[in-house]
């Protein structure tokens, strides 16, 4: 069955107290909306249709052409919002409707809903859950046979209906053709003067179609976010879900409560991660990696057997069996081969480092190519910027750079060349040469005795 998806993201989200749309606020470095689209994308062949409204330009700017967008011009209810997105559907037989502010929905739940929808012959299916405190949610009303009867929005519920604990999640599957027809039959005769999508289910029921309910055993999957307190609560739940997945797959988290791993991260077996670590973005970590406390890794590839101690690694690729830190800072676009050492208080930017090379401490290497088995002494600086342009430094295989050296780019240090400590190098150094570029030492005997 070909299924499309419409995700409702047009709400103002006033309780977030923000100029940005609610669905753009992030959980573990990913927008709320991203969790919803990730959950549904495996079930649909076309891009999700995002119905935007307040702040929609921010959503389009962030996600660009990842989705198809439609605009709800006025806030006239969920039925009106779905109607705004219907024209973007093509030849789909069914359409899934989801709330853009409910990030805890999972692909597993949506698959189970789809299976029940298909196998039961239903023309509409709603996801429900039982909440002890259902304030803010519409109630699922069942008949004497416990079959679906209707959904009553909370503002329209009677005192008796308020006692019902089974609530509407806002997630549905509809027969596309029947949904389209029913949307044009909606009225806004209710306490809020809005067009309720929930009324479509009652319409289909009265027409004699099967309307089903999939009751989730996990009530967390339906929870939406309306303010920053709920954002924090959702972050804790999603963080725990992600961390448990990795631990069950063979990753040791020494203090799961303080470790933040985003949903896209891939981690190999026998990795050990210390407290207060953040790993986000499209990061891939190989096997047997050790990540010490207070490290930050984003959008990077870490080779197997590498050790990282209290360091920051951004958009870089590290080979196997590297040693990083403590307190190293790898800015974007670094590529390290196997068995590279980047020690304490070393900063790298847009640099390639060859097999077995060492940059032990207190150095800045930027816009550089470093060969194999190079040793770079403490305090070495590549002077790569003249105020207008960046220039490249090349250090070839086996070179030795003495401590406190300045390499003024563009400059090339040849194979197995040596540079004396304290030198400022402005010209290329030939292979196997020794370069010393420092002022001559002057000693004045008994100079202090004149004072």
Buried (B, 14 or more C-beta within 10 A) or exposed (E): EEBBBBBBBBBEBEEBEEEBBBBBBEBBBBBBBBBBBBBBBEBBEBBBBBBBBBBBEBBBEBBEEBBBBBBBEEEBBBBBBBBBBBEBBEEBEBBBBBBBBBBBBBEEBBEBBBEBBBEEEBBBBBBBBBBEEBEEBBBBBBEEEEEBBBBBBBEBBEEEBEEBBBBBBBBBBBBBEBBBBBBEEBEBEBEEEBBBBBBBBBBBBEEEBBBBBBEBEEBBBBBBBBBEEBBEBBBEBBBEEBBEEBEEEEBEBBEBEBBBBBBBBEBBEBBBBBBBBBBBBEBBBBBBBBBBBBBBBBBBBBBBBBBBBBBBBBBBBBBBBBBBBBBBBBBBBBBBBBBBBBBBBBBBBBBBBBBBBBBBBBBBBBBBBBBBBBBBBBBBBBBBEEEEEEBBBBBBBBBBBBBBBBBBBBBBBBBBBBBBBBBBBEEBBEEEBEBEBEEEEEEEEEEEEEE
